[in-house]
């Protein structure tokens, strides 16, 4: 959903892993990259029965027509992305609903029509204290009251066939780090400009986009770090630092 991309993009950038690409492309676009992924997690749109406990709107919006729509939509999404999963790769299929049609029914459809083997729940599975996960025919059901949080379903399938030798070319899915200003957050930072390690008050000033000076640091472009982790860039002109932190990522509360 395009409206969610900006928030997800910021979270991924802040996490610092450059091996993540964020896209709002249709699953069919992903499916064009054949055999790229070892694992695909398809957290598909659903009728939301797992949210009934806390969300009255979810209850009001539920209908048999919604179940029918979501059942078909989930199948379309998985079928479109299926070519991108390598042979022998794993598909993790999940929803936040309870009904059989959207859960076990769709898992059975995937196995039968796309060519996969369901990895059935293990007998005697050990779960953390406070969890009572309910096994279904093909997956696991998490029900409020039996587990902390809201309701979910999850199953795992293994795509038929054996993995081809070698590493596939990611092609169009290989993405550069989103933009130069976010490169400072990367865990793979390559030191193209000097680092300026700062104390906590200065780090908070930077994140709040307040003015501050680093008179003893080199002039020019610097990467601000705190605890060894990159926060962003400044241009140090001696008497002050021009803060290059994106405005949308600044801390808004008073600190």
C-alpha positions in Angstrom: 0.0 0.0 0.0 1.6 3.2 -1.2 0.4 5.2 1.9 2.5 2.9 4.1 5.7 2.9 2.1 7.1 6.1 3.6 6.9 4.8 7.1 8.3 1.4 6.2 11.1 3.1 4.2 12.1 5.2 7.2 12.0 2.2 9.6 14.2 0.2 7.2 16.7 3.0 6.8 16.9 3.6 10.5 17.5 -0.1 11.1 20.7 0.3 9.0 20.7 -2.9 6.9 21.4 -1.9 3.2 20.3 -5.3 2.0 16.6 -4.4 2.1 14.6 -2.8 -0.7 11.2 -1.3 -0.1 8.6 -1.3 -2.9 5.0 -0.8 -3.5 5.0 -2.8 -6.7 2.3 -5.4 -7.4 3.3 -8.9 -6.5 3.4 -9.8 -10.2 6.4 -7.5 -10.6 8.2 -9.5 -7.9 7.2 -12.7 -9.7 9.1 -11.7 -12.8 12.4 -12.3 -11.0 12.4 -16.1 -11.3 14.1 -18.2 -8.6 15.5 -15.3 -6.7 14.3 -16.0 -3.1 15.0 -18.8 -0.7 12.1 -17.7 1.5 9.0 -15.6 0.8 6.7 -14.5 3.6 3.2 -13.7 2.3 1.3 -11.9 5.0 -1.8 -11.6 2.9 -4.9 -9.3 3.2 -7.6 -11.0 5.2 -11.0 -10.5 6.8 -9.4 -9.6 10.1 -11.2 -11.9 12.5 -8.1 -12.0 14.6 -8.6 -8.3 15.4 -12.2 -8.7 16.7 -11.0 -8.6 20.4 -9.8 -5.1 20.2 -11.3 -3.5 17.1 -15.1 -3.0 16.9 -14.7 -1.7 13.3 -13.2 -5.1 12.3 -16.4 -6.8 13.6 -18.7 -4.3 11.8 -16.8 -4.7 8.5 -16.8 -8.5 8.4 -19.0 -10.3 6.0 -19.1 -13.5 4.0 -18.4 -11.4 0.9 -15.2 -10.1 2.5 -14.1 -13.6 3.3 -14.7 -14.6 -0.4 -12.8 -11.5 -1.7 -9.9 -12.1 0.7 -9.7 -15.8 -0.2 -9.4 -15.0 -3.9 -7.0 -12.1 -3.3 -4.6 -14.2 -1.3 -4.5 -16.8 -4.0 -3.8 -14.2 -6.6 -1.0 -12.7 -4.6 0.7 -16.0 -3.9 0.3 -17.2 -7.5 1.8 -14.0 -8.8 4.8 -14.0 -6.6 5.3 -17.8 -6.8 7.9 -17.8 -9.7 10.3 -15.7 -7.6 10.6 -18.5 -5.0 13.3 -20.9 -6.0 12.6 -24.7 -6.2 12.9 -26.2 -2.8 12.4 -22.7 -1.2 9.9 -22.0 1.6 6.7 -20.0 1.5 5.5 -18.7 4.9 1.8 -18.0 4.5 0.1 -15.9 7.2 -3.1 -14.0 8.0 -4.7 -12.3 11.0 -8.0 -14.3 10.6 -9.4 -17.6 11.8 -11.7 -19.1 9.1 -10.7 -22.3 7.3 -11.3 -20.8 3.8 -8.7 -18.1 4.1 -6.2 -20.3 6.1 -6.0 -24.1 5.6 -8.2 -23.8 2.5 -5.8 -21.5 0.8 -2.7 -23.5 1.9 -4.3 -26.6 0.4 -5.0 -24.7 -2.8 -1.4 -23.4 -3.0 0.0 -27.0 -2.5 -2.4 -28.5 -5.1 -2.3 -25.8 -7.8 1.2 -24.3 -7.5 3.2 -27.4 -6.6 4.3 -27.5 -3.0 4.5 -29.7 0.1 3.0 -28.5 3.4 5.4 -28.7 6.3 2.9 -29.8 8.9 3.0 -28.6 12.5 5.4 -30.6 14.6 3.9 -32.9 17.3 4.9 -31.9 20.8 6.1 -28.4 19.8 7.5 -26.5 22.7 6.3 -22.9 23.0 7.2 -20.1 25.4 5.4 -19.8 28.7 2.0 -18.1 28.2 1.6 -19.4 24.6 -0.9 -22.1 23.7 -0.7 -22.3 19.9 -3.5 -24.3 18.4 -2.5 -26.7 15.5 -4.8 -26.9 12.5 -4.6 -29.3 9.6 -1.8 -27.4 7.9 -0.7 -24.6 10.2 -0.8 -22.9 13.6 -3.5 -20.7 15.0 -2.9 -18.0 17.6 -6.0 -17.1 19.4 -6.3 -14.1 21.9 -6.6 -15.5 25.4 -4.4 -18.5 24.5 -1.5 -16.2 23.4 -0.6 -12.5 24.2 -1.7 -10.2 21.5 -4.2 -10.6 18.6 -5.2 -13.5 16.4 -3.0 -14.9 13.7 -2.5 -17.9 11.5 0.7 -19.2 9.9 1.7 -22.2 7.7 4.8 -23.1 5.8 5.1 -24.8 2.4 8.1 -26.1 0.5 8.1 -25.5 -3.2 8.4 -28.7 -5.3 11.7 -29.3 -7.0 15.4 -29.0 -6.1 17.3 -25.8 -5.9 19.5 -25.0 -8.9 23.2 -24.7 -8.3 24.7 -21.2 -8.1 23.4 -17.9 -6.9 20.7 -16.2 -8.9 21.1 -12.7 -10.2 18.8 -10.3 -8.4 18.5 -8.2 -11.5 16.0 -5.5 -11.1 15.4 -6.3 -7.4 19.0 -5.3 -6.4 18.6 -1.8 -5.0 21.2 0.7 -4.0 21.0 2.3 -0.5 17.9 4.5 -0.8 19.6 7.9 -0.9 22.9 9.6 0.0 21.4 11.1 3.2 20.4 7.7 4.5 23.8 6.1 3.7 25.1 7.4 7.0 22.7 4.9 8.8 24.1 1.9 6.9 25.9 -0.8 8.9 28.1 -1.2 5.8 29.3 2.4 5.9 32.5 2.7 3.8 34.0 5.8 5.5 33.8 8.2 2.5 33.9 11.1 4.9 35.2 11.4 8.5 33.1 10.3 11.5 32.4 12.7 14.4 31.6 10.7 17.5 29.4 12.9 19.8 28.0 12.7 23.3 24.4 12.1 24.1 23.3 15.7 24.4 24.9 16.6 21.1 23.3 13.5 19.5 19.9 14.6 20.7 20.5 18.1 19.4 21.4 16.6 16.0 18.2 14.4 16.0 16.1 17.4 17.0 17.8 19.5 14.3 19.0 22.1 16.8 22.1 24.1 16.1 25.4 23.0 17.6 29.1 23.4 16.8 32.0 20.9 16.5 35.0 23.3 16.6 37.6 20.5 17.0 36.2 18.3 14.2 37.4 18.5 10.5 35.7 21.0 8.3 33.3 19.8 5.6 31.0 16.8 5.4 30.9 14.7 8.6 29.0 11.6 9.6 27.6 12.1 13.1 27.9 8.9 15.2 26.8 8.0 18.7 28.0 4.8 20.3 29.6 4.0 17.0 26.3 4.0 15.1 25.7 6.5 12.3 22.9 9.0 12.8 23.3 11.3 9.7 25.4 13.9 8.1 26.3 17.5 8.9 28.4 20.1 7.0 30.9 21.5 9.6 31.8 25.1 8.8 33.6 25.7 12.2 31.3 28.1 14.0 28.4 25.8 13.5 27.2 22.6 11.8 24.6 22.7 9.0 22.3 19.8 9.9 21.5 17.5 6.9 19.2 15.2 8.8 15.9 14.9 6.7 13.2 17.1 8.3 10.8 14.2 8.3 13.0 12.1 10.6 13.7 14.7 13.3 12.6 14.2 16.9 9.6 16.5 17.3 9.2 16.4 21.1 11.2 18.8 23.3 14.3 17.2 24.7 
